[in-house]
Amino acid sequence: MSPGLIRGVDYQDPVVRYRGERLLYTLKKLLGRELPVREDFLVDLYYTHYLPLPIIKARTEINEEQQTVHQLMNNILSSEEIIENRSYSVANSGISNALAVGYAQNLIEELERIKKTSQNEQERQAAEYILQSLMKGGHKGGSNKKEVERILKEVHQKALSKAIEDSKSVRNMQKIVGGTGAGTGSVLTFDGEIHEVLRLARNVEVKKILEFLSGIPKIGQVSKRKTKFSKGELHGYERGNDLERLVGSEMALPEELFYLKFAESDLLLYEKYVKESLGPLYLLLDKSGSMDGEKILWAKAVALALYMRARKENRDFYIRFFDNIPYPLIKVIRSAKPKEVLKMVEYISKIRGGGGTDISRSVLSACEDIKEGSAKGISEVILLTDGEDKIAEAAVRKSVREAKSTLISVMIRGDNPDLRRVSDEYMVVYKLDQEDLLKVVKA
């Protein structure tokens, strides 16, 4: 790799060289073809976003071949959008990767478009000149300097705008895939699928879901239920006669008084609780014809928000779509790799509304899934539907009980008295906004 433009970066360091190879590989995946793009250019783009205060070399320190890239770097560093975005990109390799590769891809595609379609010969020559500046061993043909500067400024702004848009979607995707806080996952493993993340982030349906989720507050874990247990955590004091939790000072009481307080359950005891272990979080999502449009888009956003909650609570996440039949189960275990989570996001985005509604059959399938999975602890089955069909109440109650689960039903703009009777918790949502989403996630 040739020396680049950023001070303090060792371009012969194995880590930096590997970074350049990965960026070139990602660019090839996005372009759908191989191009001999200079790796030092891609590395410079990456560290421009990754470092807190990148400093580029002076024009007098670089050769003629690097002058065009030098101008691009200056344009990037002086951009207001990049300065505003720096709080997210600094020391975040996922966002820095997305900005670097997204910018390079859009820059190359815009230059190729001008080269092929422009009616102005000087414009075509300028675009070819800039393109060759980005390639390994690119020849330097002559070109009008003013025209090169004009085209460079034009393509830079377009490429940067698209890269910033990509980075926002990737940032929202990163929250879902592995979080951005301490202990929420490896950023390096996230990097390995950055081309998949970018491809998904550019999907219109995914973009709508991510935009909806971006405005909600940080999703934390719901408080676990607690059960009294003699060997649990200390929470306070209470009166009783459980000798395992006896406060030591009670042993100093006279023998007669001790036995009297024991008989009257009036001994001072430690109050101890243990948190119940949690089984999988299971979402049943109605995809019948009546759910198409706004309803199913909101339900998809709920699905991803519930996955984020499951990840916070260190639980497996199950999701099954249904209409008049249950669809294949998608299972994302608590230790799932980012690639598996991305597959789930892609699957969710592809679902379209259609078909009838059979709620009973879907709930019975969910309970069987939980039982077959040998899940420990309390499981929750969350049902999202707008269906008003009859429920096989006895069969549903029995199945939910045998699966050691609770059934939480969310009715979308409707009411189902049968479902209300068999559910442990029942709610109706009308607005389908972020407030309704949080209500479901915190249920």
N, C-alpha and C positions, 0 to 999 in steps of 0.2 A: 504494500500500500504506500502510495506517495504521501509525503508530509502534507497535512492540511493547513487550515488557516487559524485555528483556535490555539491560543497560547496555553501551555500547561498540559496539553494532551499529547501523550506519547503514542504516535501512530504506528510504532513497531511493537507496542505492548500486545501480548497474545490476547488479552481481554478485548482491547480496542479492535484488533484485527477480526476477532470472532464477531464482535458487534457489527462491523462493516459487512461481513459475510451474511449475517442474519438479516440485515436491512436489505441487502441486495436480493436475497432469497424471497423476502416478503414482497418486495417491489415486483419481482418476476411473477409471483402468484397473482398479484393484483392486475398487472398489465396483461397477463395471459401469454407472455412471450419473454424471451431473453433479450436483454439489451446490455451492452458493455458500459453501464453507468459507472462512473468513478466512485470507488468505495470511500475515498477520503471526503468527497462531496456529501455522501449520505451520513458519514460519521459527523461531519461538521454540522449538518442539519440537526442531528440527534442531540449533540452536546450544546447546541444553541438553546435548546429548550430544557435540557436536563440540568445544566449547571446554573447556580444562582446568579452568577455575574460573569458570563462568558466575555472574553476579550479577544478580538481578532487582530491579526498582525496588520501592520501598516502596509500601504500599497508598495512602498519602497523595499519591503522585505520579501515580496513574492514575485514570481515570474509572470510573463505575459499571458500564459495559458490560464492562470488563476484569476485574472482580472475580472472576468464575467461573474465567476462564483463569488468573488470578493464583494462585488456590487450587490448580489443577491443577499449575502449575509448581512451587509449593512442595512439593506431594506427591511430584512426580517427583524433585526435588533432594534430598529427605530420605530417599528410598528406598534401602535397603541393597543391593538388586539392582542399581540404577543405579550406585551407588558401586563395587561389585565389577566391573561391566561397563565402567567408565570406561577401564581400561587398554587396551581394544580399540576403544572408540568415539572417543576423543580424536584429532583430526586424521585420522580415517578417515571420509571422506564416504560410503562404501558402507554401513558399519555405522550411521552416524548417520542416513542416509536410511531404512534399514530400520526403525530404532527409531521415528523420527518418523512415518513413513507407517503402519507397522504399528499403532502406538499410536492414531493418529487414526482409522484404519479400524475397529479393534475397539471404540473408545470410541463412535463414531457408531452402529455396529451394535447394541451393547448398549443404548444409550439408545433407539434405535428399537424394539428388542424390548420394553423395559419400557413404552414409550408405547402399543404395540399390544396387549400381552397382559396387563398388570397389571390386577387386579380392584380395585385401590385407586386412587381418583381423585387423591388427593394425590401418589401415586407417579407417575402419568401426567403430572400438571402439573409436577412437579419435573423429570422427564426432558425434557419439552418446553421448560422454562425453560433447562436446561443446553444443549440442542441449539441453541436460538436464540442463545445466547451465543457459539457457535462459528461462526455464519453471518454473512455480510456483511449489514449492515442489519437484523439480526434484531430483531424487536419484543420488548419486555420486558414480558411479562404478569406479574401478581402470582403469588407462590408461597410456600409455607411455608418459611421459611429453614432450620429444622432438618431438614426433609425433603430439601431441596436438598443440604445438607451430607452427609446420610446416603447419598443416592443417588450423589452425587459421589464419595464415598470408595469405595463398592461398585464402581461402574463403572470407576473409576480402577485399582483393584487387578486386576480381571479383564483390562482392556486392557493393563496393564503386563506381566502375566505372559505373555500371548500374544506381546507385542512382544519380550520378552526371549528367548522360545523361537525366534521368527523370526530374531532377530539371531544366535543361535548357529548356526543352519542357514546363514544368509547368510555368516557368518564362515568356515565350512567350505567353502562354495561358492566364496568369494573365493580361498581357497588353490588351488582347482582352476582357476578361470577365469584368475587373473592373479597369484596369490601375494600376500603381504603384506610381503615384504621389499624392500630397495632394488633397483631395476632389474628388477622383475618385472612391470611393466605399468602402464598408466595407470588411476588410480582414477576419473578423469572419464569414460572410456569405459565403465567398469564401471557408473557411475551411470546411464548412458543406458538400461540394460536392467534397472534395479532392480525394476520390476514383474514382469518375466519371472523374475528371480532369486527373488523372493518367492513367486511362483506355483509355481515348481519346488521351492523349499525346503519348501513346505507339502504337496507330494506325498508320500504315505505311503511309497512305494517309495524315492524319493530320500532321504527323511529317514532311513530304515533304513541306506542306503548311507553317507550322510554321518556318521551316528552311529558306524558301524563305522570309518570313516576317521579320525574325530576323535581317536581314542586312539593312533594310530601316531606314531612319532617323525617329525621332519622328513625328507622324502624329498630326498636330494641326488642328484647325478649319479654314475653308476658310472664308475670310472676307465677312461679310454680306453686301448686297447692301443697299444703303442709299437713302432716299427720303427727299426732302426739306419739312419742316413742322414748323409752327410758334411756336409750343411748344416743339420742339426737343432739342437736345444737341447743345450747342454753338460750332461752328467750326471756326468762323472768322467774317469778315465784308464784306458787299457788298453794292451796290447802288440800290435803287428802291423806291417804294411808298407804301409798305405794312406797315401800321401804327402799326400793332401788333408786328412788330419786330424793331420798331424805337429805335435808340440809344437816350438815355435821353438828351444828350447835344444838339441835333437838336431842342429841344423845346425852347432853348434860342435864336434861330434865330429871327430876325425881322419878323413880320407877313407876309409882302409882299414877302420877300425872301423865307420864309418857303413854301408858296403856289406855288411860281415859281418852287422851287426844287421838290415839290410834283407833279406838272404838268409835269415836265421833267423827272420824275422817277430818281431823283438825290439825294434823301435823304440817309443819312448813316443808314444802317440797320444791325442788327445782322444776320449772316448767320447761320441758324439752320437746323440740319438734324435729322431724326429718322431712326433707323435701321429697315428694313423690317423683320417681323416675318417669320420664316421658317416652312414650312410644312414638311411632311415626305420625306426621301431620299429613292427612290424606284429603285431597281436594277432588270432589266430584263436580265436573263443570258441564252444564247443559249446553249442547251445541245444536239444539233443534232449530227449525226454520224461524220460529218466533223470536229467537235470540239474536238473529243476524243484525249487523249494524252496530249502533251505539252500545247495546247491551253486551254483546260478546267482546267488544274492544275493552270495555270497563272490566269485564270478568277476566280477561287475559292479564290486565294490569294487576288485578287482585291476586291472580295465580303467582305472578313473579314476586309480589310483595309478601305473600305467604311463604314462598321459598326463602326469601331473605330472613323472615322470622324464624323458620325452621333451622336455617344455618346458624343464626344467633343462639338458638336453644340447643344446638348440637343434636339435631334430630334428623332422621331420614324424612324425605319428602316424596310422597306419592301423588300422582295426578292421573285422572282418567276422565276423558270426555265421554259423553253419552248423548244419544237421542232416544230412539226406540230400542237401540241395542248399546251395550257398553263397548267402548273402543279399547285398543291395547293400553295396558298399564305402562306408564312412564315412571321409573323409580330412580331417584337421585339420592344416593346414600350420603351420610353426613361427611364422609371423607372423599367425596367425589372430586375428580380432577376438573379443571376449568373446561376442558374439551367436552366432558359429559354434560356440564351445565349449559354450554353453548348449544349442544344438540337439543336439549329440552326447550331452550328459548326458540330455536328454529322451528321445532315441531309445533309449539304453541302458536307461533306467528302464522303458520300455514293453515290452521284450522278455520273452516268457514261454516256458517250456520246452515242447517238443513236437516230434514227428517222430523219424526214425531218425538214423543217423550214417554219414557218408562222409568219413573223414579224408583219404584220398588226394586226392579231388577238391578239397577245401578248400585243401590245401597247394599243389597245382598252380595253383589260382586265385590264391593269394597271391603265388607266384613270378612269375606273369604280370603281376600288378598292379605289382610292383616293377620288372620289366623295362620295362614300358610307361611307367612314371613317370620313366625315365632317371635313376634315383637314383645319386648318386656315393657311394663309400665302402661300408663294410660294413653290410649291413642285417641286422636280427634278426627272425626270425619266431618268435613265442612262441605255442605251441599249448596251449590249456586244454581238456581233455576228460576224460571218464570212459569213453570208448568203447573197446571191445576188438575192433574189426573188423580184418580183414586189410588190410595195407598193400601197395600196389604199390611195392615197395622200389626197384627199378631206376629207375622213372619219377620217384619222389620225389627220390632222390639226384641224378639228372641235372638236374632242374628247380631244386633248391636251389643246386647248383653254378653253373648258368648265370645265376642271379639274384644271384650273389656274396653269398649270404646264409648265415647260420647258423640251424639249426633247434633251438629250445629247447622241449622238450615237457614239459608239466606234467600228470601223470596224477592225477586226483582219485579217491582211494580205490579204486585198482585197479592193474592192470598190463597192459602191451601189449608183448610181446617184439618184435614187428615194429617198433613205433614206437621202442623202445629202440635197435634196431640202426641205424635211419636217422637218429637224432637226434645232433646235436653235443653236446647236453647233455640229460639226462633226469632228472627228479625226480618223486617221488610225495609227495602231501600227504594227510594224514588228518584233522588237527584242524580245518582251515579257520578258523583264528584269525588274529590280527594277525601272529603270528610266521611262519606259513606265507606270508602275504601278502608280508611283507618279504623272505622267502627268494626268492620269484618275482621281485619288483621288482629285487633286487640280482643276479639271475642273469646 
